[in-house]
Structures are given as structure tokens and as C-alpha cells.
Amino acid sequence: MMFQAILNDRFSGSSVLLEKTLDWLSSEVASGNAISDAALHQLREVHSGMACFVNLQRFFSENKLSEKSLNKFRGRIAEEEHGMLESFCRSFPEDMNRVSVYSCSGMVLKALTMLERSLEVDVALCAPDGEGQVMAESLAKIPGVVSSLWGDGPYFSRVLETQAVVLGCDAISPNWLINRSGTGALIAIAAGLKIPVYLVRGPLKFLTDDELLELSLKQGIDVPAVASSDIRWENPLLEVVGIGDVIVP
């Protein structure tokens, strides 16, 4: 049941999906159940474009799955995550309190929580999948944070009022990143307005350029009911974007 729920999860960011996967693996190991490489490969295929599942499968192809290796893997994640969040907090200017975020990112949520300051945060709905609502609701629970959920069109206009854009990512390499479709447009708008874009990358997101560019990209929800069969439905969930001027603490 846990495994199927992870496969069907269309709202969680890759860092949260990784946490859920490790909880599932721990449960299976504790129960004495064998985990096939095919199951890890299926996670990688269903959540394609997410580097954490590439690195998860790679790690357990080199290390036998056990309670000890899982603890080692969790320790690696915790160490990487702590360092990345600390770097973000050190680099993010103290006078910035109007922020725009995009899609649903567990790392961005943790980063803004660690700032421990009053913030006004604009969130894009990211229709039709709508995972931005989950992000907005999570942000609203942080003390001092005022969270506003915007439709996608108004959100991009709203960027004019922000001081900084803070993004997560599903994969990153020296020259590229993968994130929710629309990220490239958001970065371009921010660059044109000279608004800084900060990237909070999570653990196990790094790949080589070749590895990243070879990934297939996860698609969004299926075709909706449309009035005419002549209409072609397009809903890529993820896209590849050049890093360019993005600040990676």
C-alpha cells in the first residue's frame, strides 16, 4: 500500500517523495520483505526527471539494502540537507520579506521556515495539477508567514511586486536544472526585472550534465474533457532550464 501510494503521489516534491520512499523501505526491511531492483527502477520511471530516485537506485545497487545501509543513506541525506539549508540562510538578504515560490517544494518550505522572519509569500497554483495549493497551505502554518495562492496568469504578473524568487528543483547539474514547467519563464521574467532567483536544491539532486539531459520528464495529469477532438492537450510536468544567473548557495 505504501509503495502504491508513492507511485500515485502527484503533489509531493521530490524531497518529500524520497522521505516517503525511505519510510517504505524501512518498513519492508523491518518486516523481512525483499525489495527488488525492479521496484526501485519503477519509482525512477514513474517519477522520471527526479534525480533522487536515480541516486537512490545507484546507492542500493552498490550497498545491500538493510537497516544499516538505510541508516547510512539517511545520514548522508541529513548532512547534505543541513549544509544546503544553512548556506541558503546565510546568503539570503535580511531585508527581503516579499518572496515568490513556485510549485510544491519541501526544501523551499524548510528553507523559509529556517529564516525565522516575517514573510509575504506568493505561490502559483500550477494548474491543472494544482500542487501549489498544498505548498500555500503548508507555508501558512509557519509563524510569521502570510501565504497567498495565485492563479498562474496573475501569479506571473505578481512577480513585479516581489523581492526574490526561491525555487527548489528535481535535478541539477553544472549547467542545467529540472523543475516544474513554467520555471524557465519565471526565471526569465525575474532576470528581466533584476529580481534575484535563489535555488534550494535538496539532497541527492546532483547529476552530470549528460545524466540530467538523458532523463525522461514526468508528465502532468491526463487529458481533460475538451469540446473538440481537434484540440491537442499538452501538460508536461517538468522542464529542463539553463542555470544561467540563478543563485545556488
Protein Blocks (a to p, Z undefined) as FASTA:
>chain_A
ZZmmmmmpmkbcfklmmmmmmmmmmmmmmnopacdfklmmmmmmmmgoiaklmmmmmmmm
mpccdfklmmmmmmmmmmmmmmmmmmmmmmmcfkbcbdcdehjdfklmmmmmmnopaddd
dddfkiaklmmmmmmmmmmmpghiacddddfklmmmmmmmpmbdcdddfbdcfkbccdde
hjlmmmmmmmmnopacdddddehkaccfklmmmpccdddddddddfbfkbccdddfbdcd
dfklaccZZ
